[in-house]
Amino acid sequence: MNYLEFKEIRKKLNMKQADIAKSIGVGTRAVQYWEKGERKIPETTAYFVTNLLLKQQELNDDSASPVVFSDLKIMHVPLANQYAQAGYLSNFADEEYIESLPTIPFTDDVEHRGEYMCFEVKGDSMDNGSYESYLEGDIILCRNIRQDYWMSRLHYDKWDFVIVHKEKGILVKRIINHDVERGIITLHSLNEYYEDFEIHLKDVAKLFNIISTRRKNNRR
């Protein structure tokens, strides 16, 4: 998205620079830089404002009443990008560290219940060329699975997972088996060049369901 497109969307939304900055979770100065073309508009911001415009257009099609943005469910979810993941592994329990991470706004993807995190995908282990793939650079929205739920069979036929392993780091994988009695899960990569392997849940710090994926427009 270029600066002219961003400015046009803001006007169609009938929002001032300060209003849209508050919705996105940035300062008004950042919006001013974007609209002057002095700084690149983040892809997640472009996605968010486009989503807002679509919601307004949908509502206008159904009714003459203007959209009320305060009614939208907006959650600013912390992002552990590729460079921050080593730090997240050491500080996932530190609230101050989590609050220091950049955030991504989500509207209709979240239920405002539970703990959410975003991760940036690294590597090609989950890329097999299909629509199910997670590509390097994808941003995945994840919801934490409480540890007391690990004692029952995980719903691995419904979700893919992010596993925060104490030694192996942050893993994006598909779980294909959960031995509840032994506390062992089998992890599978979509890329056939990577073999399946087992890990014990006692070595896992956090476990997340993958809820949705954001991808650059110029990628499959």
Stockholm file with secondary structure:
# STOCKHOLM 1.0

chainA/1-220         MNYLEFKEIRKKLNMKQADIAKSIGVGTRAVQYWEKGERKIPETTAYFVTNLLLKQQELNDDSASPVVFSDLKIMHVPLANQYAQAGYLSNFADEEYIESLPTIPFTDDVEHRGEYMCFEVKGDSMDNGSYESYLEGDIILCRNIRQDYWMSRLHYDKWDFVIVHKEKGILVKRIINHDVERGIITLHSLNEYYEDFEIHLKDVAKLFNIISTRRKNNRR
#=GR chainA/1-220 SS CCHHHHHHHHHHTTCCHHHHHHHHTSCHHHHHHHHTTSSCCCHHHHHHHHHHHHHHHHHHHHCSSCCCGGGSCCEEEEEECTTTHHHHHHHTTCHHHHHHSCEEEESSSCCSCSCEEEEECCSSTTCSSSTTCCCTTCEEEEEECCGGGGGSCCCTTTCCEEEEETTTEEEEEEEEEEETTTTEEEEECSSTTSCCEEEEGGGEEEEEEEEEEECCTTCC
#=GC SS_cons         CCHHHHHHHHHHTTCCHHHHHHHHTSCHHHHHHHHTTSSCCCHHHHHHHHHHHHHHHHHHHHCSSCCCGGGSCCEEEEEECTTTHHHHHHHTTCHHHHHHSCEEEESSSCCSCSCEEEEECCSSTTCSSSTTCCCTTCEEEEEECCGGGGGSCCCTTTCCEEEEETTTEEEEEEEEEEETTTTEEEEECSSTTSCCEEEEGGGEEEEEEEEEEECCTTCC
//
